[in-house]
Amino acid sequence: MNMALFDRLSTVQADLLVAFVPAEGALPESTAWIDENVAGQISQLRDTAVFKGGVAQTLLLPLMTQDFAQAVLLVGIGKDAELSDMQARKVIAAVAAQIKGLPYESVAVASAALTLKGRSESDIIALVSQWLNEGFYNFLGFKESDAEKATKVASLLIQGSDETALTIGTATANGSAFARQLGNLPGNVCTPSYLASKAQQLAEEFSIDVELLDESKMDELGMNCLLSVGHGSDQPSYLIVMHYRGGEEGDAPHVLLGKGITFDTGGISLKPGAKMDEMKYDMCGAASVFGTMKAICELKPKLNFTAVVAAAENMPSARATKPGDIVKTMSGKTVEILNTDAEGRLVLCDALSYIERFEPKSVVDIATLTGACVVALGSVNSGMYANNDDLASELKAASQTAADKVWQMPLDEEYQQQLDSNFADIANIGGPEAGSVTAACFLSRFTESYPWAHLDIAGTAWTGGASKGASGRPVALLTRYLLAKV
């Protein structure tokens, strides 16, 4: 889809104009211009309460008058002078939901009418372009009716003047769509080998460097903890490494690490059957890293960025790791695996040790790690842990810019004792209390040589139930975080 900016609605030729209508008070400039050209029909619709202008309310007017041939979509923005990010997201989602199914090839969105609390014009352009594009996402490839989902919209115009903001918003949405597509794929398609092939495709498309460490290479390196997770599966595990080199040669990279458990049965510590299908989403951390790499490759910032994915499938079998088994990590520490369903930290810890060879400026891991984080924060905030205050502050700032929320959780030394083991250096679970915290504490033991943060996205990576689907978070946060490093 072609994305572009325009200045004034009166100068635009488009099949459909999207105009915003407040519930009360003066109409915004673009809406007022349309109203003047259609003999006050918009004002009349609002005055008679046919269209009240409530937040995200929509009304399509296919033909206003013979002299004004363009169709108009009215979208309510409520009574508040400034919208919150949540309200604005609802408004833009309503716009996208309406226009993607309409038979119009070109659409102009008079987004200058939107005022968001604490947001600059550039912020609004980036967010509107991102959210509109995200609203066009469809999961395709598995239904006979997929052809009917193709949108007719070929050109989407947004009001404003900041081309950079438009580019950032569009690239972020493309990265988010990539992450969502990977997340939504079934486990029989999206295997560790499939993720490795996607890395190779990115290498071909954007000329990045890719390394694929197979099980033989990981065994040579002593990555027994990562390998233990995939023992019960017929699918081989991989450590996938992608290098984007846009900065100075030899400059140390910023690293993102994604948990890529392509399906998680829990292993021998088998999960309950209800909702187990959603465990295809246990690779959404990896998906977000892939999505961020795609966004960064499109934006071409001047920095060095390495993306690492620890990919495995956690299955029960005669070869599977058992509760009580002890394995040695790449770092030399031994782990007593008390619960094979606490497998994410097992693949990540060896990957965190491997990352040391890059002498990274920073490392952020992203993982659907614990149900405990969902209990603590629900689906609004991703949980954030960090061993470095500056890194935590940078992630919080990126979170605010991207409207992709995080909440910093504690990483106090006192929690570490919950991971004591009678038989090994560390246990892989810490009991029923503070489960998300003790998972982060486990990871922290492998990050002493660099600034590190952990994002637990178990509550934010996907939605379950009737609206089941991957969210694409936190691609927006991670993209903004990296762009701020330039």
VOPAGU-2260 file (C-alpha; in pm, 1 decimal, decimal comma):
REM VOPAGU-2260
SITE   aa  ch    i         X         Y         Z
SITE  MET   A    0       0,0       0,0       0,0
SITE  ASN   A    1     128,9     345,0     -91,5
SITE  MET   A    2     154,2     585,1     204,7
SITE  ALA   A    3     187,0     961,4     162,1
SITE  LEU   A    4     121,0    1291,9     337,7
SITE  PHE   A    5     -99,4    1584,6     241,4
SITE  ASP   A    6    -137,2    1938,9     371,2
SITE  ARG   A    7    -500,2    2045,4     327,9
SITE  LEU   A    8    -801,9    1829,4     253,3
SITE  SER   A    9    -924,5    2081,6      -3,4
SITE  THR   A   10    -622,4    2001,0    -224,1
SITE  VAL   A   11    -660,2    1621,7    -213,6
SITE  GLN   A   12    -816,6    1400,0    -476,0
SITE  ALA   A   13    -924,2    1076,7    -306,9
SITE  ASP   A   14   -1215,9     838,3    -341,3
SITE  LEU   A   15   -1289,2     855,9      32,7
SITE  LEU   A   16   -1229,0    1133,6     285,2
SITE  VAL   A   17   -1207,3    1044,6     655,0
SITE  ALA   A   18   -1324,4    1336,9     869,8
SITE  PHE   A   19   -1325,0    1352,6    1249,3
SITE  VAL   A   20   -1623,3    1486,3    1439,8
SITE  PRO   A   21   -1618,6    1589,1    1807,3
SITE  ALA   A   22   -1928,3    1525,8    2016,4
SITE  GLU   A   23   -1962,7    1899,1    2083,2
SITE  GLY   A   24   -1804,9    2232,0    1996,1
SITE  ALA   A   25   -1659,1    2362,2    1671,5
SITE  LEU   A   26   -1580,1    2122,7    1391,2
SITE  PRO   A   27   -1211,0    2074,6    1302,1
SITE  GLU   A   28   -1088,2    2265,1     996,3
SITE  SER   A   29   -1108,3    1975,0     749,7
SITE  THR   A   30   -1446,8    1862,0     873,6
SITE  ALA   A   31   -1577,8    2219,7     862,0
SITE  TRP   A   32   -1455,0    2251,0     501,7
SITE  ILE   A   33   -1653,4    1942,2     401,5
SITE  ASP   A   34   -1954,5    2066,7     596,8
SITE  GLU   A   35   -1949,3    2398,6     409,2
SITE  ASN   A   36   -1939,2    2218,1      76,4
SITE  VAL   A   37   -2233,5    1991,3     155,6
SITE  ALA   A   38   -2474,9    2253,9     287,7
SITE  GLY   A   39   -2413,2    2180,1     655,9
SITE  GLN   A   40   -2512,7    1814,6     644,9
SITE  ILE   A   41   -2248,4    1708,7     900,4
SITE  SER   A   42   -2361,5    1972,7    1149,6
SITE  GLN   A   43   -2720,1    1867,6    1095,6
SITE  LEU   A   44   -2637,7    1500,7    1156,3
SITE  ARG   A   45   -2471,7    1590,7    1483,8
SITE  ASP   A   46   -2740,1    1839,3    1593,2
SITE  THR   A   47   -3015,0    1583,1    1535,7
SITE  ALA   A   48   -2813,0    1311,8    1718,5
SITE  VAL   A   49   -2814,1    1089,2    1411,2
SITE  PHE   A   50   -2437,4    1097,6    1449,9
SITE  LYS   A   51   -2335,0    1188,7    1804,0
SITE  GLY   A   52   -1958,4    1192,4    1756,5
SITE  GLY   A   53   -1882,2     941,5    2030,6
SITE  VAL   A   54   -1530,0     799,3    2047,5
SITE  ALA   A   55   -1477,1     559,1    1753,0
SITE  GLN   A   56   -1836,0     594,6    1625,8
SITE  THR   A   57   -1845,0     583,4    1245,2
SITE  LEU   A   58   -2092,0     675,8     970,9
SITE  LEU   A   59   -2029,9     628,4     598,0
SITE  LEU   A   60   -2182,9     884,7     361,2
SITE  PRO   A   61   -2126,6     739,3      12,7
SITE  LEU   A   62   -2254,5    1047,4    -175,1
SITE  MET   A   63   -2298,0    1384,8      -8,4
SITE  THR   A   64   -2420,9    1597,0    -303,8
SITE  GLN   A   65   -2391,8    1591,4    -683,0
SITE  ASP   A   66   -2130,4    1867,9    -661,3
SITE  PHE   A   67   -1930,4    1689,0    -388,1
SITE  ALA   A   68   -1870,1    1344,4    -535,8
SITE  GLN   A   69   -1618,6    1215,6    -283,6
SITE  ALA   A   70   -1748,7     971,1     -24,5
SITE  VAL   A   71   -1702,3    1072,1     340,7
SITE  LEU   A   72   -1647,4     857,4     648,2
SITE  LEU   A   73   -1735,6    1042,0     967,4
SITE  VAL   A   74   -1548,7     925,3    1277,7
SITE  GLY   A   75   -1635,7    1042,5    1627,6
SITE  ILE   A   76   -1365,1    1164,3    1866,8
SITE  GLY   A   77   -1581,1    1234,1    2173,2
SITE  LYS   A   78   -1602,0    1532,7    2405,1
SITE  ASP   A   79   -1241,9    1560,5    2527,3
SITE  ALA   A   80   -1024,2    1829,7    2370,6
SITE  GLU   A   81    -730,3    1587,7    2383,9
SITE  LEU   A   82    -746,0    1213,6    2334,4
SITE  SER   A   83    -553,2     962,8    2539,6
SITE  ASP   A   84    -339,3     710,8    2352,5
SITE  MET   A   85    -600,8     445,4    2428,2
SITE  GLN   A   86    -885,2     657,9    2287,2
SITE  ALA   A   87    -683,7     748,9    1978,6
SITE  ARG   A   88    -596,5     386,2    1915,2
SITE  LYS   A   89    -968,3     297,3    1930,3
SITE  VAL   A   90   -1048,9     577,2    1686,0
SITE  ILE   A   91    -782,7     469,9    1434,8
SITE  ALA   A   92    -878,6     103,6    1471,9
SITE  ALA   A   93   -1236,4     198,5    1383,8
SITE  VAL   A   94   -1114,4     387,5    1075,7
SITE  ALA   A   95    -906,1      92,7     956,3
SITE  ALA   A   96   -1186,5    -155,8    1021,6
SITE  GLN   A   97   -1422,9      48,0     805,9
SITE  ILE   A   98   -1204,5     145,5     513,0
SITE  LYS   A   99   -1025,4    -185,6     453,6
SITE  GLY   A  100   -1352,6    -346,3     347,5
SITE  LEU   A  101   -1480,7     -60,0     133,0
SITE  PRO   A  102   -1442,6     -42,6    -247,0
SITE  TYR   A  103   -1227,0     272,6    -251,6
SITE  GLU   A  104    -874,5     271,8    -394,4
SITE  SER   A  105    -755,9     600,2    -240,0
SITE  VAL   A  106    -833,6     727,1     110,3
SITE  ALA   A  107    -735,5    1059,5     271,6
SITE  VAL   A  108    -742,5    1074,7     653,4
SITE  ALA   A  109    -771,4    1427,9     795,2
SITE  SER   A  110    -562,7    1333,9    1097,4
SITE  ALA   A  111    -461,5    1691,5    1183,1
SITE  ALA   A  112    -795,3    1705,0    1368,1
SITE  LEU   A  113    -656,6    1461,7    1626,0
SITE  THR   A  114    -493,6    1608,0    1934,5
SITE  LEU   A  115    -332,1    1357,2    2170,4
SITE  LYS   A  116    -225,0    1429,8    2525,6
SITE  GLY   A  117     148,0    1500,0    2541,0
SITE  ARG   A  118     200,4    1422,5    2173,0
SITE  SER   A  119     367,4    1634,7    1905,4
SITE  GLU   A  120     248,5    1648,3    1545,2
SITE  SER   A  121     530,4    1410,9    1449,3
SITE  ASP   A  122     429,8    1163,3    1720,2
SITE  ILE   A  123      71,9    1167,3    1593,9
SITE  ILE   A  124     174,9    1111,0    1230,8
SITE  ALA   A  125     394,2     813,9    1330,2
SITE  LEU   A  126     126,7     657,8    1551,7
SITE  VAL   A  127    -159,4     713,9    1306,3
SITE  SER   A  128      37,3     563,1    1017,0
SITE  GLN   A  129     141,9     269,0    1234,8
SITE  TRP   A  130    -204,7     199,3    1376,8
SITE  LEU   A  131    -378,3     237,4    1040,1
SITE  ASN   A  132    -142,3     -10,1     879,0
SITE  GLU   A  133    -175,8    -249,4    1170,5
SITE  GLY   A  134    -551,4    -232,0    1127,8
SITE  PHE   A  135    -514,1    -367,5     775,2
SITE  TYR   A  136    -338,2    -684,0     891,2
SITE  ASN   A  137    -510,8   -1012,5     807,4
SITE  PHE   A  138    -384,9   -1363,9     875,3
SITE  LEU   A  139    -391,2   -1525,9     533,3
SITE  GLY   A  140    -299,8   -1857,0     378,6
SITE  PHE   A  141    -518,0   -2111,6     553,6
SITE  LYS   A  142    -883,2   -2035,4     461,1
SITE  GLU   A  143   -1067,8   -2071,4     134,1
SITE  SER   A  144   -1218,6   -1726,8     194,4
SITE  ASP   A  145    -879,0   -1551,0     209,8
SITE  ALA   A  146    -923,8   -1395,6    -135,5
SITE  GLU   A  147   -1227,5   -1206,7      -7,9
SITE  LYS   A  148   -1015,5   -1035,5     259,3
SITE  ALA   A  149    -795,1    -846,0      14,7
SITE  THR   A  150    -846,5    -472,1      54,9
SITE  LYS   A  151    -915,1    -243,3    -241,1
SITE  VAL   A  152    -723,1      43,0     -78,0
SITE  ALA   A  153    -402,7     107,8    -273,3
SITE  SER   A  154    -322,4     461,8    -156,9
SITE  LEU   A  155    -354,2     590,9     198,2
SITE  LEU   A  156    -295,9     962,9     263,9
SITE  ILE   A  157    -237,0    1111,4     609,6
SITE  GLN   A  158    -246,8    1479,6     696,2
SITE  GLY   A  159      83,6    1629,6     808,6
SITE  SER   A  160     431,5    1727,5     693,4
SITE  ASP   A  161     683,3    1503,2     872,5
SITE  GLU   A  162     795,3    1240,1     620,4
SITE  THR   A  163    1035,3    1081,1     870,5
SITE  ALA   A  164     753,4    1020,1    1116,5
SITE  LEU   A  165     544,3     863,7     840,2
SITE  THR   A  166     832,7     634,5     744,0
SITE  ILE   A  167     890,0     527,1    1104,6
SITE  GLY   A  168     522,2     452,5    1157,7
SITE  THR   A  169     494,2     254,8     834,9
SITE  ALA   A  170     812,0      52,0     894,9
SITE  THR   A  171     704,6     -21,6    1251,7
SITE  ALA   A  172     370,9    -149,8    1125,7
SITE  ASN   A  173     547,0    -367,8     867,9
SITE  GLY   A  174     763,4    -513,7    1142,3
SITE  SER   A  175     460,0    -567,3    1361,5
SITE  ALA   A  176     278,4    -746,9    1078,3
SITE  PHE   A  177     579,8    -973,7    1025,9
SITE  ALA   A  178     583,4   -1058,0    1396,4
SITE  ARG   A  179     208,8   -1121,2    1403,3
SITE  GLN   A  180     224,1   -1348,2    1101,3
SITE  LEU   A  181     499,3   -1559,3    1257,8
SITE  GLY   A  182     311,4   -1571,7    1587,1
SITE  ASN   A  183     -18,0   -1672,9    1429,2
SITE  LEU   A  184     129,0   -1956,6    1224,0
SITE  PRO   A  185      48,9   -2303,9    1359,4
SITE  GLY   A  186     322,2   -2504,1    1527,2
SITE  ASN   A  187     332,2   -2761,8    1248,2
SITE  VAL   A  188     439,4   -2483,4    1009,3
SITE  CYS   A  189     640,2   -2246,3    1227,3
SITE  THR   A  190     914,9   -2478,2    1354,9
SITE  PRO   A  191    1270,2   -2381,5    1459,2
SITE  SER   A  192    1382,1   -2470,6    1106,1
SITE  TYR   A  193    1111,7   -2241,7     964,3
SITE  LEU   A  194    1238,5   -1952,4    1177,9
SITE  ALA   A  195    1590,7   -2023,5    1050,3
SITE  SER   A  196    1460,1   -2002,8     693,2
SITE  LYS   A  197    1295,0   -1667,9     770,2
SITE  ALA   A  198    1631,2   -1534,4     887,6
SITE  GLN   A  199    1783,7   -1644,0     557,9
SITE  GLN   A  200    1504,0   -1467,2     368,0
SITE  LEU   A  201    1576,4   -1143,8     557,2
SITE  ALA   A  202    1942,7   -1186,2     467,7
SITE  GLU   A  203    1854,5   -1213,7     100,3
SITE  GLU   A  204    1613,8    -919,1     109,2
SITE  PHE   A  205    1821,8    -674,2     313,3
SITE  SER   A  206    2181,4    -805,3     285,1
SITE  ILE   A  207    2223,6    -868,4     655,5
SITE  ASP   A  208    2460,3   -1136,6     785,4
SITE  VAL   A  209    2306,6   -1451,9     932,6
SITE  GLU   A  210    2461,8   -1733,0    1135,5
SITE  LEU   A  211    2268,6   -2052,2    1210,6
SITE  LEU   A  212    2402,5   -2263,2    1495,0
SITE  ASP   A  213    2267,2   -2617,6    1469,7
SITE  GLU   A  214    2254,0   -2873,6    1750,4
SITE  SER   A  215    2601,6   -3005,9    1668,9
SITE  LYS   A  216    2757,1   -2659,6    1696,2
SITE  MET   A  217    2564,8   -2580,5    2015,6
SITE  ASP   A  218    2683,9   -2909,5    2163,6
SITE  GLU   A  219    3045,2   -2813,9    2085,5
SITE  LEU   A  220    2989,1   -2482,9    2267,3
SITE  GLY   A  221    2842,9   -2655,9    2574,7
SITE  MET   A  222    2493,2   -2511,7    2533,5
SITE  ASN   A  223    2343,9   -2812,9    2709,9
SITE  CYS   A  224    2069,7   -2613,5    2879,7
SITE  LEU   A  225    1925,0   -2488,5    2551,4
SITE  LEU   A  226    1962,1   -2833,0    2394,2
SITE  SER   A  227    1784,6   -3001,1    2688,3
SITE  VAL   A  228    1458,1   -2827,1    2594,6
SITE  GLY   A  229    1445,9   -2976,3    2245,4
SITE  HIS   A  230    1550,7   -3329,3    2345,1
SITE  GLY   A  231    1192,5   -3455,8    2337,6
SITE  SER   A  232    1117,6   -3316,9    1991,0
SITE  ASP   A  233    1185,4   -3449,5    1643,5
SITE  GLN   A  234    1236,3   -3087,1    1534,8
SITE  PRO   A  235    1601,1   -2973,6    1561,4
SITE  SER   A  236    1678,9   -2666,8    1771,9
SITE  TYR   A  237    1865,6   -2363,2    1639,9
SITE  LEU   A  238    2038,9   -2055,3    1768,9
SITE  ILE   A  239    1971,1   -1793,1    1501,6
SITE  VAL   A  240    2195,8   -1485,5    1482,2
SITE  MET   A  241    2126,3   -1189,5    1251,2
SITE  HIS   A  242    2364,5    -893,7    1218,3
SITE  TYR   A  243    2250,2    -553,3    1092,3
SITE  ARG   A  244    2563,2    -344,5    1040,2
SITE  GLY   A  245    2460,9      14,3     975,6
SITE  GLY   A  246    2708,8     177,1    1214,8
SITE  GLU   A  247    3084,0     214,5    1229,6
SITE  GLU   A  248    3283,8     -97,4    1149,0
SITE  GLY   A  249    3390,9    -267,5    1471,5
SITE  ASP   A  250    3146,9     -69,9    1684,1
SITE  ALA   A  251    2988,5    -298,7    1944,5
SITE  PRO   A  252    2625,1    -385,2    1873,2
SITE  HIS   A  253    2305,5    -352,2    2069,3
SITE  VAL   A  254    2154,0    -698,2    2098,4
SITE  LEU   A  255    1796,2    -823,0    2113,1
SITE  LEU   A  256    1733,4   -1183,8    2216,3
SITE  GLY   A  257    1400,9   -1357,0    2155,4
SITE  LYS   A  258    1260,0   -1670,4    2312,8
SITE  GLY   A  259    1157,8   -1895,4    2023,0
SITE  ILE   A  260     972,1   -2193,9    2167,6
SITE  THR   A  261     770,6   -2271,7    1856,2
SITE  PHE   A  262     533,1   -2493,6    2053,2
SITE  ASP   A  263     529,6   -2552,1    2427,2
SITE  THR   A  264     352,8   -2859,9    2560,6
SITE  GLY   A  265     534,7   -2814,6    2889,7
SITE  GLY   A  266     737,9   -3127,8    2815,6
SITE  ILE   A  267     716,4   -3397,4    3084,2
SITE  SER   A  268     559,8   -3131,8    3311,7
SITE  LEU   A  269     268,1   -3137,7    3068,4
SITE  LYS   A  270      35,9   -2838,0    3048,8
SITE  PRO   A  271    -343,2   -2875,1    3086,1
SITE  GLY   A  272    -518,7   -2935,9    2754,5
SITE  ALA   A  273    -740,6   -2626,5    2770,8
SITE  LYS   A  274    -595,5   -2344,5    2561,4
SITE  MET   A  275    -280,9   -2544,7    2487,6
SITE  ASP   A  276    -329,0   -2443,3    2122,9
SITE  GLU   A  277    -223,4   -2093,7    2228,4
SITE  MET   A  278     122,5   -2228,1    2307,4
SITE  LYS   A  279     210,9   -2171,0    1941,6
SITE  TYR   A  280     251,3   -1814,3    2069,2
SITE  ASP   A  281     542,2   -1911,7    2294,7
SITE  MET   A  282     772,5   -1787,9    2018,8
SITE  CYS   A  283     632,4   -1434,3    2017,2
SITE  GLY   A  284     950,6   -1301,0    2176,9
SITE  ALA   A  285    1139,7   -1435,5    1878,3
SITE  ALA   A  286     870,9   -1301,2    1644,7
SITE  SER   A  287     912,7    -951,8    1791,7
SITE  VAL   A  288    1288,0    -970,1    1732,3
SITE  PHE   A  289    1227,9   -1071,1    1369,7
SITE  GLY   A  290     975,2    -788,3    1333,4
SITE  THR   A  291    1215,8    -534,0    1480,2
SITE  MET   A  292    1491,7    -650,2    1247,1
SITE  LYS   A  293    1259,1    -599,1     949,4
SITE  ALA   A  294    1164,0    -248,2    1068,1
SITE  ILE   A  295    1527,1    -152,9    1127,5
SITE  CYS   A  296    1632,6    -286,6     788,1
SITE  GLU   A  297    1365,6     -71,9     621,2
SITE  LEU   A  298    1462,0     240,8     819,1
SITE  LYS   A  299    1841,1     193,9     777,4
SITE  PRO   A  300    1960,2     376,8    1093,2
SITE  LYS   A  301    2332,0     421,7    1152,4
SITE  LEU   A  302    2388,8     166,0    1427,5
SITE  ASN   A  303    2501,0    -193,8    1470,6
SITE  PHE   A  304    2227,8    -426,0    1587,6
SITE  THR   A  305    2237,6    -800,8    1640,7
SITE  ALA   A  306    1924,0   -1010,8    1675,7
SITE  VAL   A  307    1946,3   -1353,8    1839,2
SITE  VAL   A  308    1671,2   -1615,2    1852,6
SITE  ALA   A  309    1685,3   -1927,1    2070,8
SITE  ALA   A  310    1453,2   -2165,6    1885,5
SITE  ALA   A  311    1331,4   -2503,7    2010,9
SITE  GLU   A  312    1015,3   -2712,0    2042,6
SITE  ASN   A  313     925,3   -2843,2    2389,8
SITE  MET   A  314     768,7   -3188,4    2358,8
SITE  PRO   A  315     725,8   -3496,3    2581,8
SITE  SER   A  316     885,0   -3821,7    2465,0
SITE  ALA   A  317    1113,0   -4100,8    2580,7
SITE  ARG   A  318    1406,4   -3869,1    2507,3
SITE  ALA   A  319    1263,8   -3562,9    2683,7
SITE  THR   A  320    1433,8   -3395,7    2976,4
SITE  LYS   A  321    1281,4   -3509,3    3308,3
SITE  PRO   A  322    1206,6   -3315,9    3627,7
SITE  GLY   A  323    1508,5   -3358,5    3852,8
SITE  ASP   A  324    1760,4   -3377,8    3566,0
SITE  ILE   A  325    2072,9   -3167,2    3605,6
SITE  VAL   A  326    2232,3   -2998,2    3303,6
SITE  LYS   A  327    2540,4   -2783,6    3262,2
SITE  THR   A  328    2502,6   -2443,8    3098,9
SITE  MET   A  329    2745,5   -2281,0    2856,8
SITE  SER   A  330    2857,6   -2058,1    3145,5
SITE  GLY   A  331    2959,6   -2360,7    3352,6
SITE  LYS   A  332    2678,3   -2327,1    3605,7
SITE  THR   A  333    2464,0   -2635,2    3658,9
SITE  VAL   A  334    2083,9   -2623,7    3664,9
SITE  GLU   A  335    1843,7   -2862,3    3837,4
SITE  ILE   A  336    1538,1   -2873,3    3613,3
SITE  LEU   A  337    1252,7   -2909,5    3860,5
SITE  ASN   A  338     985,1   -2823,0    3605,1
SITE  THR   A  339    1029,1   -2878,3    3230,5
SITE  ASP   A  340     757,5   -2619,0    3162,8
SITE  ALA   A  341     995,8   -2348,9    3286,8
SITE  GLU   A  342    1186,9   -2397,8    2963,0
SITE  GLY   A  343    1212,5   -2043,1    2831,3
SITE  ARG   A  344    1478,1   -1946,2    3083,0
SITE  LEU   A  345    1672,4   -2261,3    2987,9
SITE  VAL   A  346    1707,1   -2164,4    2621,5
SITE  LEU   A  347    1770,3   -1799,0    2705,0
SITE  CYS   A  348    2045,9   -1853,9    2962,1
SITE  ASP   A  349    2278,3   -2024,0    2712,9
SITE  ALA   A  350    2197,5   -1762,6    2449,6
SITE  LEU   A  351    2282,0   -1488,0    2700,9
SITE  SER   A  352    2620,2   -1652,8    2757,9
SITE  TYR   A  353    2680,7   -1683,0    2384,1
SITE  ILE   A  354    2606,3   -1311,8    2337,2
SITE  GLU   A  355    2907,0   -1220,8    2553,7
SITE  ARG   A  356    3133,0   -1276,2    2250,2
SITE  PHE   A  357    2982,1    -966,9    2084,8
SITE  GLU   A  358    3087,4    -743,2    2377,9
SITE  PRO   A  359    2745,4    -578,1    2343,3
SITE  LYS   A  360    2661,3    -223,4    2442,1
SITE  SER   A  361    2327,5    -350,4    2569,5
SITE  VAL   A  362    2118,1    -668,2    2565,9
SITE  VAL   A  363    1740,2    -687,8    2586,7
SITE  ASP   A  364    1571,2   -1026,2    2591,3
SITE  ILE   A  365    1203,4   -1059,4    2504,3
SITE  ALA   A  366    1006,5   -1364,6    2614,0
SITE  THR   A  367     660,3   -1498,7    2681,9
SITE  LEU   A  368     817,5   -1622,2    3001,2
SITE  THR   A  369     568,6   -1655,2    3287,7
SITE  GLY   A  370     199,8   -1683,4    3359,6
SITE  ALA   A  371     283,1   -1499,4    3680,7
SITE  CYS   A  372     348,4   -1183,0    3479,6
SITE  VAL   A  373      -2,2   -1207,1    3333,8
SITE  VAL   A  374    -141,3   -1227,4    3687,2
SITE  ALA   A  375      64,5    -924,9    3793,2
SITE  LEU   A  376      16,6    -692,4    3494,2
SITE  GLY   A  377    -256,0    -839,2    3274,1
SITE  SER   A  378    -249,6    -746,7    2906,5
SITE  VAL   A  379    -171,1    -374,0    2943,6
SITE  ASN   A  380     194,9    -356,9    3044,9
SITE  SER   A  381     485,0    -583,7    2959,7
SITE  GLY   A  382     697,2    -660,0    3264,7
SITE  MET   A  383    1045,7    -507,2    3255,1
SITE  TYR   A  384    1349,3    -604,5    3460,0
SITE  ALA   A  385    1694,9    -451,6    3430,1
SITE  ASN   A  386    2038,5    -464,6    3589,6
SITE  ASN   A  387    2115,4    -114,3    3463,4
SITE  ASP   A  388    1920,6     202,4    3547,9
SITE  ASP   A  389    2016,8     386,1    3228,3
SITE  LEU   A  390    1894,2      98,5    3013,6
SITE  ALA   A  391    1569,7      82,6    3209,8
SITE  SER   A  392    1516,5     456,0    3157,7
SITE  GLU   A  393    1580,8     423,9    2783,0
SITE  LEU   A  394    1325,3     144,9    2751,5
SITE  LYS   A  395    1069,3     345,7    2948,7
SITE  ALA   A  396    1123,5     646,2    2720,2
SITE  ALA   A  397    1088,2     429,8    2409,1
SITE  SER   A  398     776,4     276,1    2558,4
SITE  GLN   A  399     617,5     618,3    2602,1
SITE  THR   A  400     707,9     731,7    2250,6
SITE  ALA   A  401     576,7     410,0    2098,4
SITE  ALA   A  402     261,8     389,1    2315,4
SITE  ASP   A  403     376,0      34,4    2393,8
SITE  LYS   A  404     362,0      13,9    2770,9
SITE  VAL   A  405     608,0    -145,9    3013,1
SITE  TRP   A  406     619,0    -152,9    3392,0
SITE  GLN   A  407     945,8    -199,7    3579,1
SITE  MET   A  408     943,1    -492,8    3819,8
SITE  PRO   A  409    1183,6    -559,5    4110,4
SITE  LEU   A  410    1503,6    -756,5    4081,0
SITE  ASP   A  411    1606,1    -751,8    4448,0
SITE  GLU   A  412    1883,5    -981,8    4568,5
SITE  GLU   A  413    1653,7   -1133,5    4829,7
SITE  TYR   A  414    1450,7   -1311,1    4559,8
SITE  GLN   A  415    1757,4   -1501,2    4437,7
SITE  GLN   A  416    1752,8   -1742,6    4733,2
SITE  GLN   A  417    1427,5   -1891,3    4601,9
SITE  LEU   A  418    1637,5   -2049,3    4326,7
SITE  ASP   A  419    1863,8   -2243,0    4565,9
SITE  SER   A  420    1903,9   -2611,3    4483,6
SITE  ASN   A  421    2023,4   -2901,5    4699,9
SITE  PHE   A  422    2197,4   -3064,2    4405,2
SITE  ALA   A  423    2299,9   -2799,6    4149,2
SITE  ASP   A  424    2417,5   -2439,8    4132,6
SITE  ILE   A  425    2066,2   -2317,0    4057,2
SITE  ALA   A  426    1710,4   -2449,4    4028,8
SITE  ASN   A  427    1501,4   -2351,3    3728,5
SITE  ILE   A  428    1196,1   -2252,7    3935,6
SITE  GLY   A  429    1163,7   -2059,9    4259,0
SITE  GLY   A  430     833,5   -2174,0    4403,8
SITE  PRO   A  431     485,4   -2021,0    4383,9
SITE  GLU   A  432     574,6   -1670,1    4503,0
SITE  ALA   A  433     687,1   -1392,9    4266,0
SITE  GLY   A  434     716,5   -1629,7    3970,1
SITE  SER   A  435     791,0   -1361,5    3712,4
SITE  VAL   A  436    1055,2   -1209,5    3942,0
SITE  THR   A  437    1236,4   -1536,5    4009,5
SITE  ALA   A  438    1237,7   -1614,6    3635,8
SITE  ALA   A  439    1410,6   -1280,0    3577,2
SITE  CYS   A  440    1647,1   -1354,2    3867,4
SITE  PHE   A  441    1744,1   -1679,9    3695,6
SITE  LEU   A  442    1829,8   -1493,6    3374,8
SITE  SER   A  443    2017,4   -1221,0    3561,3
SITE  ARG   A  444    2279,0   -1473,9    3673,4
SITE  PHE   A  445    2398,0   -1497,6    3312,8
SITE  THR   A  446    2416,7   -1123,5    3237,3
SITE  GLU   A  447    2687,4    -991,5    3467,2
SITE  SER   A  448    2916,6    -877,2    3184,6
SITE  TYR   A  449    2684,4    -627,6    3013,3
SITE  PRO   A  450    2385,3    -392,4    3062,1
SITE  TRP   A  451    2076,8    -615,3    3038,2
SITE  ALA   A  452    1701,2    -589,4    3048,2
SITE  HIS   A  453    1430,8    -854,7    3027,9
SITE  LEU   A  454    1080,4    -799,9    2890,0
SITE  ASP   A  455     821,3   -1055,7    2998,6
SITE  ILE   A  456     551,5   -1028,3    2730,9
SITE  ALA   A  457     338,6   -1327,5    2832,3
SITE  GLY   A  458      38,3   -1099,5    2887,0
SITE  THR   A  459      86,9    -864,0    2592,6
SITE  ALA   A  460     209,1   -1079,1    2300,6
SITE  TRP   A  461    -129,7   -1220,8    2203,3
SITE  THR   A  462    -500,6   -1213,8    2273,0
SITE  GLY   A  463    -691,2   -1532,7    2345,8
SITE  GLY   A  464   -1054,0   -1634,0    2312,5
SITE  ALA   A  465   -1278,2   -1536,3    2023,7
SITE  SER   A  466   -1038,4   -1261,4    1910,3
SITE  LYS   A  467    -732,8   -1488,5    1932,1
SITE  GLY   A  468    -429,6   -1348,2    1757,6
SITE  ALA   A  469     -76,8   -1214,5    1799,3
SITE  SER   A  470     -49,6    -845,4    1892,4
SITE  GLY   A  471     288,0    -760,3    1737,8
SITE  ARG   A  472     408,1    -614,2    2066,0
SITE  PRO   A  473     667,2    -499,5    2154,5
SITE  VAL   A  474     801,0    -430,3    1803,9
SITE  ALA   A  475     710,2     -61,0    1833,7
SITE  LEU   A  476     891,3     -27,3    2166,9
SITE  LEU   A  477    1202,7    -209,4    2045,5
SITE  THR   A  478    1218,5     -13,4    1719,8
SITE  ARG   A  479    1198,9     319,3    1905,2
SITE  TYR   A  480    1454,7     197,9    2156,8
SITE  LEU   A  481    1705,4     122,9    1880,9
SITE  LEU   A  482    1631,5     440,1    1682,9
SITE  ALA   A  483    1710,3     645,1    1993,5
SITE  LYS   A  484    2060,3     495,8    1990,8
SITE  VAL   A  485    2152,0     671,3    1664,3
